[in-house]
Amino acid sequence: MQNPIDIDSIKINFDTSGLWVLNIAIAIIMFGVALGISIDDFKRLFKNPKILFVGVLSQFVLLPAFTFIAILIIKPHPSFALGMMMIAACPGGNVSNFFSKMSGGNAALSVSLTAFATLICIFMTPFNLQFWGSLYEPTNAILQTVELNWVDLLKLVSLILGIPLFFGMLINHYHSIMANKIEKVLKPLSMLVFIALIFIAFSQNLDVFVNHIHHVVYLVVLHNIFAFILGFYTAKSFGLNKKDTKTIAMETGIQNGGLGLLLIFGFFDGLGGMALLAAFWGIWDVFSGMALATFWGRKKEKNTIVKDKIT
């Protein structure tokens, strides 16, 4: 096993210009999602506080808490542990909306939860990272060596997620027809650009992944699978229907790895272990989400065919 110096000296090839491109891509994706969100979506959530409660509980309370417990048991390298905490502290990834729809989940609920999660993550992401990170001595030691400025962190998250959300909803409220036209083009295009960015970053760091991926592959895969299971059974235990249960699972399992990577480069100087874990998560959860959505989607189609034959 490599020593801490080797792991933390791993450098992901990701310069300032690449960081800005990723910043802009995430902001545009959020803007595209927000164009399809209305105030009525929030009203529907608040009219059904149970779903809202379960979504927030699963994503912002249980996932960080169980991630912390898993870290205590597994005892990974400190920067890997902090990377896991970073991922668990981030809101759901925007691609979860697409996967929820594909899996036969509640697409409207997914978009609404993404919007609400984006709002509260402005405060919850820095809080969860600081709170859970400070409780574990090895990660607390890293936090003590960096200047985790809460104000700057809030500014960055607000700039990337909060402002695009506000303006996207504003356009949808006053110019809904125009918003609908823009969304139809912008949303799939921005997702393709984001996925392309991930693969470009992967190709530029191929040697880094080949040489070091074995350190994080089991952590990311197990963490991601656990997040899906946690979301699914949390929703099921509260008696939510199948569509809503799938949606909560997707919202919990698909975390915004791109945002996590931005925060790591912005506040932790691209710390090797954290960056490697977040970068692999950003690639992996696209594949795992696609696989799960395809499985659930086909299962739904088979059930529909069977019901049609019976009737």
C-alpha positions, -999 to 999 in steps of 0.1 A, spaced: 0 0 0 13 35 -8 22 58 19 2 90 26 27 113 9 25 93 -24 -13 94 -24 -17 130 -15 9 141 -40 -12 126 -69 -20 154 -93 -51 154 -113 -45 173 -146 -71 200 -141 -59 236 -146 -76 269 -139 -92 271 -173 -106 236 -170 -120 245 -136 -138 275 -151 -152 254 -179 -166 229 -153 -180 258 -132 -198 271 -163 -210 237 -173 -225 229 -139 -242 264 -138 -257 259 -173 -270 224 -164 -286 239 -133 -301 267 -153 -315 241 -178 -330 221 -149 -344 253 -134 -362 263 -166 -385 233 -160 -391 242 -124 -421 263 -112 -431 276 -78 -460 251 -80 -433 223 -78 -423 237 -44 -459 240 -34 -465 204 -43 -435 194 -21 -448 214 8 -483 200 4 -467 165 8 -442 172 36 -437 134 41 -419 131 7 -399 163 13 -389 150 48 -378 116 34 -358 132 6 -339 156 29 -335 129 56 -320 104 31 -298 128 13 -285 153 39 -288 134 72 -286 96 67 -261 95 38 -235 117 56 -241 99 89 -238 64 75 -208 75 54 -191 85 87 -199 52 103 -185 33 72 -153 54 75 -150 44 112 -153 8 102 -132 7 70 -106 33 81 -95 44 46 -67 68 40 -76 102 55 -79 121 22 -100 93 8 -122 95 39 -126 133 35 -134 127 -2 -162 103 8 -175 129 32 -174 156 5 -194 134 -19 -220 126 8 -223 163 17 -230 173 -19 -266 176 -33 -279 151 -58 -265 153 -93 -287 169 -120 -285 137 -141 -307 121 -115 -337 137 -131 -330 120 -164 -324 86 -147 -356 90 -126 -376 94 -157 -359 66 -174 -364 42 -145 -402 49 -143 -398 70 -112 -415 103 -105 -397 128 -128 -416 158 -114 -407 148 -78 -371 143 -89 -368 178 -104 -386 194 -74 -362 176 -49 -332 186 -70 -344 222 -68 -350 220 -30 -317 202 -24 -299 229 -44 -314 255 -21 -305 239 12 -271 225 0 -259 261 0 -258 257 38 -260 219 43 -229 210 21 -204 231 41 -221 222 74 -220 184 68 -184 185 55 -172 205 85 -193 187 111 -186 151 101 -150 158 90 -142 174 124 -155 143 143 -129 120 127 -94 128 139 -75 120 106 -99 141 85 -100 168 111 -62 171 108 -66 178 71 -94 204 78 -70 222 102 -44 226 75 -67 242 49 -86 275 50 -122 263 47 -137 297 45 -175 293 50 -183 326 33 -162 317 2 -178 282 1 -213 297 3 -204 321 -25 -191 294 -48 -221 271 -42 -245 300 -46 -228 312 -78 -228 277 -94 -262 264 -82 -283 292 -65 -281 320 -91 -288 297 -121 -317 282 -102 -332 316 -94 -329 330 -130 -341 297 -146 -373 297 -124 -377 335 -130 -378 330 -168 -401 300 -164 -425 321 -143 -428 350 -166 -420 335 -200 -430 298 -197 -433 291 -234 -398 305 -241 -384 286 -211 -399 254 -224 -383 259 -259 -349 267 -244 -351 238 -219 -358 213 -247 -325 222 -264 -304 233 -234 -310 205 -210 -299 175 -232 -271 196 -248 -257 207 -214 -258 171 -201 -239 159 -232 -213 187 -227 -209 177 -191 -204 140 -199 -180 150 -226 -160 171 -201 -158 141 -177 -145 119 -205 -120 145 -217 -108 149 -181 -105 111 -179 -85 108 -211 -61 136 -199 -56 117 -166 -55 82 -180 -21 74 -165 -32 87 -131 -63 64 -131 -44 34 -144 -18 37 -117 -40 47 -87 -76 37 -94 -72 5 -74 -70 27 -43 -105 41 -46 -125 18 -69 -139 -4 -41 -146 27 -19 -165 45 -47 -184 14 -59 -195 3 -24 -203 38 -13 -224 44 -44 -243 11 -41 -249 17 -5 -263 52 -13 -288 37 -37 -299 11 -12 -301 36 16 -323 59 -5 -345 30 -16 -352 15 18 -355 48 36 -383 57 12 -398 22 15 -398 23 53 -419 55 52 -444 38 30 -438 57 -3 -451 42 -35 -428 25 -61 -424 56 -83 -414 79 -54 -392 52 -38 -372 49 -71 -369 87 -72 -356 90 -36 -331 62 -44 -318 80 -75 -316 114 -57 -295 97 -29 -273 76 -51 -265 102 -78 -244 128 -60 -230 159 -76 -194 147 -81 -186 177 -103 -194 202 -75 -174 181 -51 -144 182 -75 -148 220 -78 -148 224 -40 -117 201 -37 -98 222 -62 -111 255 -48 -105 248 -11 -82 218 -8 -57 226 -36 -67 195 -55 -57 172 -26 -47 139 -43 -68 114 -25 -99 136 -24 -96 146 -61 -90 110 -72 -121 97 -53 -144 125 -65 -132 123 -101 -139 85 -102 -173 90 -85 -182 115 -112 -175 89 -139 -188 59 -120 -223 71 -109 -232 80 -145 -227 43 -154 -243 29 -122 -273 53 -125 -277 43 -162 -276 6 -153 -301 9 -125 -324 31 -145 -323 6 -174 -330 -23 -151 -360 -6 -134 -372 7 -168 -372 -27 -184 -389 -43 -153 -416 -17 -156 -421 -24 -193 -424 -62 -186 -449 -56 -158 -470 -34 -182 -469 -61 -209 -480 -87 -184 -509 -65 -171 -520 -58 -207 -521 -96 -215 -541 -103 -184 -567 -76 -192 
